Amino acid sequence: MRPDQFQFMRGFLKERSGLVLGEDKAYLLESRLTPVARKQGLKDLEELIDKVMKGGDAALHTVVTEAMTTNESFFFRDQKPFDLFRDTVMPHLLEKRAATKRFRIWSAAASSGQEPYSLVMILDEMKAALTGWNYEIIGTDISMRILE
């Protein structure tokens, strides 16, 4: 992969997905996009990137972006944010929303759903304090494949 291609892909992926690739991550592009190039019937990664650089192929842009996403998800993946949610965010939220008794939580980059489901488990443990409350958790992800 040429240096100009790497720089292009860094900008392309940041704009499309928010993914930030450091200078040391060329190997990541190679390992994740070489199989995409093969599936597209292209000879190599350089040809794939050249095709992306030309633009106009929204389906290819989606395939490339999804290939670069990390769809890692498991319950309580990083315990500290869940502890902060339970011990700090929820008490504050219950106080501030006491008049309306409703709230909505957005779990961005939810992957296949284990993180939002972990929030549901925390809320289930708090069910006595949430009696009469209306709430929902919305999980989204950039990868349509993982959402399916």
Summary of the structure (lengths in Angstrom):
residues: 148
radius of gyration: 20.3
end to end distance: 32.0
largest distance: 62.0
contacts: 361
relative contact order: 0.12
helix: 57%
strand: 8%
